[in-house]
Amino acid sequence: MTSKPETLNVYDPGLFFEFRDVSLKMPKKPLVLFFGRKTFSDNTKYLFLACVRQNPSFEVMWCTWDSHLHHTLEQHGLPSLLITQDFQTTVNLCLEAAAAVFCENTHTALQGVPLLRGCLAGAKKIQLWHGISVKRMDLMILHDMNMLDKSFRNNCVGTTGFDCMASSSSQLDHFWLHAFGVQHMLRVGQARNEVIVRESHAEEFIGAILTPQEEALFASNARKILVAPTWQRGPAPWISSDDFHAQLERLGHEHHLFFCVKQHPFAAVKSDKPQAKRQYKHVLFLDAGLDVYPWLNAFSALITDYSSIMFDFILTRKPVLTYDIPPHARLNFEPDYSLVPDIAFSYGFDKASLQSQLLLSLDVHPHAQAQQGMVEALYETDPAHSCHKLVTYLSQVTHDAVHKVIQVEHI
């Protein structure tokens, strides 16, 4: 007798336990699943592409909820799974995968589907995250947030649900432990930083395509400044305001500078101020989803409040300017520069000192030596070899998952 297929509510929390129990016993295949943002970017992108190039002993699959990204990757001959296209196939792949690699909260990456989280219970879950932070996060802000709030609770579930963490420095290990509860660290740099210290491969420009106007600017010799505010839980600071952009326009006109504003990937649109884009000649608004990493070396400086991109940008050896926000001024717990080595590598500025600090950093760069000191403190392994080290690690992980040791007890 054949029964009708069950109609599942994939958001049923109870399904996590059912699929978890199966996943933990399921024989594994040499398969690594990669989960990223809605756009093709960040650490998982670069490790995924490195795996494809190196043709290791395991298979890889990019997993996405976005049909446009899925078709784009397929057009480039890259293995991609549209999670919603055939959910049974998705479930089977997750149950049989030896490892899964993330660069963000797993609750976000799996869109809060408990069933999928259960399916991956038997896979080695590796967190690359998306940058070095001066934000206190998740388990560190228990007393500032509310664990009874479902959104915060889901966030904590998602950031504690993995097995090991890429950590580029022994000076960061305790942060990851206190933020996410992870005790197993992989001493390796961030995969996305390789394109800062070497030439980009052709496929690494997928997700990094500029508009014709942007291409023309990047092809010129004009000095370009990247402006990258961080994601904020609360109201946006001054460096995301119209007034700030107007000041950049004046500076650009007076000193022949061009400012490229790159909002955080959580920003869904290219700009919420289309009228501003028309009136500015020296300020461009890059797409929020653009992968800017292949282009970082084209910029002469970075301006941010306290985005993690500043700790990537220091690898360019070019200046970083940070908007002066007092410690713990945002929601009482960020920014917190005690989370990183105490090295004065950036140029702090406020509304009155922006021009002087920018020109000082561009023309003299007196903090260059301190910046190099921060590079050495935060990156204990060669950033150029991060992907190779991770591919080697994944080869061992998949081998061990497939060739499990059978224990025999003679009685």
C-alpha positions in Angstrom: 0.0 0.0 0.0 1.4 3.4 -1.0 0.5 6.3 1.2 0.3 9.9 0.1 3.3 12.1 0.8 3.1 13.9 4.0 2.5 17.7 3.9 5.2 19.1 6.2 5.3 22.4 7.9 9.0 22.9 7.6 8.9 25.5 10.3 7.6 23.0 12.9 10.3 23.1 15.7 9.7 19.4 16.4 11.0 18.4 13.0 14.5 19.5 14.1 14.8 16.5 16.4 13.5 13.9 14.0 15.9 14.9 11.2 18.7 15.5 13.7 18.5 11.9 14.9 18.6 10.6 11.3 21.4 12.9 10.3 23.7 11.8 13.1 23.4 8.2 12.0 23.3 8.8 8.2 26.4 7.6 6.3 28.2 10.6 4.8 29.3 11.4 1.3 32.4 13.5 0.5 30.3 16.6 0.0 30.7 20.1 1.4 27.8 22.5 1.3 28.4 26.3 1.2 25.9 28.8 2.5 26.3 32.5 2.0 24.4 35.8 1.7 21.7 36.5 -0.9 24.4 37.8 -3.1 27.6 36.0 -4.1 30.1 37.4 -1.7 32.0 37.1 1.6 34.2 34.3 3.0 32.2 31.3 1.8 32.3 32.6 -1.8 36.1 32.6 -1.9 36.6 29.3 -0.2 33.9 27.7 -2.5 35.7 29.0 -5.6 39.1 27.9 -4.3 37.6 24.4 -3.8 36.4 24.4 -7.4 39.8 25.5 -8.7 41.8 23.0 -6.7 39.5 20.1 -7.6 39.9 18.4 -4.2 38.8 14.9 -3.2 35.4 16.0 -2.2 32.4 17.6 -4.0 31.1 21.1 -3.3 27.7 22.7 -3.7 26.7 26.4 -3.3 23.3 26.5 -1.5 21.1 29.5 -2.1 17.5 30.6 -1.7 17.8 33.1 -4.5 16.9 31.9 -8.0 18.8 34.6 -9.8 22.0 33.8 -8.0 21.4 30.1 -8.6 21.0 30.6 -12.4 24.0 32.9 -12.5 26.3 30.3 -10.9 24.9 27.6 -13.2 25.7 29.8 -16.2 29.3 30.0 -15.0 29.4 26.2 -14.7 29.5 26.3 -10.9 27.6 23.7 -8.8 24.6 25.3 -7.2 21.5 24.1 -5.4 18.4 26.2 -5.3 17.2 25.2 -1.9 13.5 25.5 -2.7 13.5 24.0 -6.1 13.2 20.3 -5.0 13.1 20.2 -1.3 13.5 16.4 -1.1 16.8 16.7 -2.9 17.8 19.5 -0.6 17.0 17.4 2.5 18.9 14.4 1.1 22.0 16.5 0.4 22.0 18.0 3.8 21.5 14.6 5.5 24.4 13.1 3.5 26.9 16.1 3.5 30.1 15.6 5.4 30.5 19.3 6.1 28.7 22.6 5.8 30.4 26.0 5.7 28.8 29.3 6.8 29.8 33.0 6.9 26.8 34.2 8.9 24.3 33.2 11.5 23.1 29.7 10.6 19.5 30.7 11.5 19.7 33.4 8.9 21.5 31.1 6.3 18.8 28.5 6.7 16.0 31.0 6.9 15.0 29.7 10.3 13.9 26.2 9.0 14.4 23.8 11.9 14.1 20.8 9.6 17.3 21.9 7.7 19.1 22.6 10.9 18.3 19.0 11.9 19.5 17.7 8.6 22.9 19.2 9.1 23.3 18.0 12.6 25.6 15.2 11.5 27.7 17.4 9.2 30.8 19.2 10.5 29.7 22.8 10.6 32.4 25.4 10.0 31.9 29.1 10.7 34.1 31.5 8.7 32.0 34.5 9.9 32.2 37.8 8.1 34.9 39.8 9.8 36.8 40.8 12.9 34.5 42.8 15.2 34.5 45.6 17.7 30.8 44.7 18.4 29.9 42.7 21.4 27.7 39.9 20.1 25.1 37.3 21.1 26.2 35.5 24.2 28.2 38.6 25.3 25.1 40.8 25.3 22.7 38.5 27.2 22.1 41.2 29.9 21.7 44.0 27.3 19.1 42.1 25.2 16.3 39.8 26.1 16.6 36.0 25.7 12.8 35.8 25.9 12.6 37.7 22.7 12.3 35.2 19.8 14.4 37.2 17.4 17.4 37.4 19.8 17.0 33.8 20.9 17.0 32.6 17.2 20.1 34.7 16.7 21.9 33.0 19.6 20.8 29.5 18.4 22.2 30.3 15.0 25.5 31.6 16.2 26.2 28.8 18.6 25.2 25.9 16.3 28.5 25.1 14.7 31.5 23.0 15.5 34.6 25.1 14.8 35.5 28.7 14.0 38.1 30.3 11.7 40.2 32.6 13.9 43.1 34.5 12.4 44.8 35.3 15.7 45.2 34.0 19.2 44.3 37.5 20.4 40.7 36.9 19.0 40.1 33.4 20.3 38.5 34.5 23.6 36.2 36.9 21.7 34.8 34.0 19.6 34.5 31.8 22.7 32.5 34.5 24.6 30.4 35.6 21.7 29.5 32.2 20.2 30.6 29.6 22.8 32.9 27.9 20.3 36.0 26.2 21.7 37.5 24.7 18.5 39.5 27.3 16.6 41.0 26.9 13.1 44.1 29.2 13.0 43.6 30.6 9.5 42.9 34.0 7.9 39.7 35.1 6.2 39.2 33.6 2.8 37.9 36.9 1.3 41.2 38.6 2.1 43.2 36.6 -0.4 42.0 38.9 -3.2 43.6 41.8 -1.3 47.1 40.3 -1.4 47.0 38.6 -4.8 45.4 39.1 -8.2 41.7 38.2 -8.5 40.7 35.1 -10.5 38.1 35.7 -13.2 35.3 33.8 -11.4 35.9 36.0 -8.3 34.3 38.9 -10.1 31.0 37.1 -10.1 28.9 39.3 -7.8 31.5 42.1 -8.2 30.4 43.7 -11.5 30.5 47.5 -11.6 28.2 49.8 -13.5 29.6 51.6 -16.6 29.9 54.8 -14.5 31.8 52.9 -11.8 34.0 51.2 -14.3 35.0 54.5 -15.8 35.9 55.8 -12.4 37.9 52.8 -11.5 39.8 52.9 -14.8 40.9 56.5 -14.1 43.8 57.7 -11.9 41.5 59.7 -9.6 41.8 59.1 -5.9 38.9 57.0 -4.7 37.8 56.7 -1.1 35.6 53.8 0.1 32.9 54.8 2.6 31.5 51.7 4.4 29.3 52.2 7.5 28.6 49.2 9.6 25.2 47.6 10.2 23.4 49.3 13.1 20.8 47.9 15.5 19.7 51.5 16.3 19.5 54.8 14.4 22.2 55.4 11.8 25.1 57.6 12.8 26.2 60.9 11.1 28.3 59.1 8.4 25.1 57.7 6.9 23.4 61.0 6.7 22.7 63.4 3.8 24.7 66.0 5.6 27.8 63.8 5.6 27.4 63.0 1.9 27.1 66.7 1.2 30.4 67.3 3.0 32.0 64.5 1.0 30.8 66.2 -2.2 32.4 69.5 -1.1 35.7 67.7 -0.3 35.6 65.8 -3.6 35.1 69.0 -5.6 37.9 70.9 -3.7 40.5 68.1 -3.8 39.5 66.1 -6.8 38.5 63.0 -4.7 35.7 60.5 -5.4 33.8 58.8 -2.6 32.2 55.4 -3.2 29.5 54.7 -0.5 29.0 51.0 0.1 26.2 50.3 2.5 26.1 47.1 4.6 24.8 44.0 2.7 21.7 44.0 4.9 20.7 47.1 3.0 18.4 45.8 0.3 18.5 48.7 -2.3 21.2 50.5 -4.1 20.4 53.7 -2.4 17.4 55.1 -0.5 18.3 58.5 -1.8 18.0 58.4 -5.6 17.8 62.2 -5.7 21.2 62.5 -3.9 22.8 60.2 -6.5 21.7 62.6 -9.2 23.0 65.8 -7.6 26.4 64.4 -6.5 29.4 64.3 -8.9 32.0 63.1 -6.5 29.9 60.7 -4.4 28.7 57.4 -5.9 26.5 54.9 -4.1 27.6 51.3 -4.8 25.1 48.5 -4.7 24.6 47.2 -1.2 25.1 43.6 -2.5 28.2 44.3 -4.5 31.2 42.2 -3.5 33.7 45.0 -3.1 36.7 42.9 -2.1 38.2 42.4 -5.6 38.3 46.2 -5.8 39.7 47.1 -2.4 43.2 47.8 -3.7 41.8 50.5 -6.0 40.9 52.7 -3.1 43.2 55.2 -1.6 41.6 55.1 1.9 38.6 53.8 3.8 36.1 55.8 5.9 33.9 53.9 8.3 32.3 54.1 11.7 33.4 50.7 13.0 32.7 48.2 10.3 34.7 45.0 10.3 35.9 45.9 6.8 38.5 48.1 8.3 40.4 45.1 9.6 40.5 43.7 6.1 41.4 47.0 4.5 44.5 47.4 6.6 46.0 44.6 4.4 46.1 47.2 1.6 48.5 49.3 3.7 46.4 52.3 3.0 44.8 54.6 5.6 41.6 53.8 7.6 39.5 56.7 9.0 37.0 56.0 11.8 34.2 58.2 12.9 34.6 59.2 16.5 31.9 57.3 18.4 32.6 57.0 22.2 32.9 53.5 23.5 29.6 51.8 24.3 27.7 54.8 23.0 25.6 52.6 20.7 23.0 50.6 22.7 25.4 50.8 25.7 27.7 48.0 24.4 29.3 49.1 21.1 31.8 49.9 19.8 34.1 48.1 22.1 37.7 48.5 20.9 38.9 46.4 23.9 37.9 43.4 21.8 41.0 43.9 19.5 44.6 44.7 20.2 45.2 48.2 21.6 47.0 49.7 18.6 46.2 53.2 17.3 46.1 52.3 13.6 43.3 54.5 12.3 42.6 58.2 12.0 39.7 59.3 14.2 37.5 62.2 13.0 34.4 64.1 13.7 32.4 66.6 11.6 35.0 69.4 12.2 38.1 67.3 11.6 37.1 65.1 8.6 38.9 67.2 6.0 42.1 67.6 8.0 42.3 64.0 9.0 41.5 62.8 5.5 44.2 64.9 3.8 46.8 64.0 6.5 46.1 60.3 6.0 46.3 60.5 2.2 49.3 62.8 2.0 51.5 61.6 4.9 49.9 58.5 6.5 51.8 58.8 9.8 50.0 55.7 11.2 51.5 53.4 8.6 53.8 51.7 11.0 51.1 51.2 13.6 48.8 49.8 10.9 51.4 47.2 10.0 51.6 46.4 13.7 47.8 45.7 13.7 48.2 43.5 10.6 50.7 41.4 12.4 48.6 41.2 15.6 45.4 40.2 13.8 46.8 37.8 11.1 49.2 35.1 12.5 49.1 33.2 9.2 49.7 34.3 5.7 46.5 35.8 4.3 47.5 34.6 0.8 47.3 30.9 1.9 44.0 30.9 3.8 41.9 29.1 1.2 44.5 26.5 0.6 44.8 25.7 4.3 41.0 25.5 4.6 40.7 23.2 1.5 43.3 20.9 3.0 41.3 20.9 6.3 38.1 20.1 4.5 39.7 17.2 2.7 40.6 15.6 6.0 37.1 16.4 7.4 35.3 14.7 4.5 37.7 11.7 4.6 37.1 11.1 8.3 33.3 11.6 7.9 33.1 9.0 5.0 35.5 6.5 6.5 34.1 6.2 10.0 35.9 3.8 12.4 33.8 0.8 13.4 34.2 0.0 17.1 34.0 -3.7 18.0 33.6 -4.9 21.5 34.3 -8.6 22.1 32.0 -9.9 24.8 
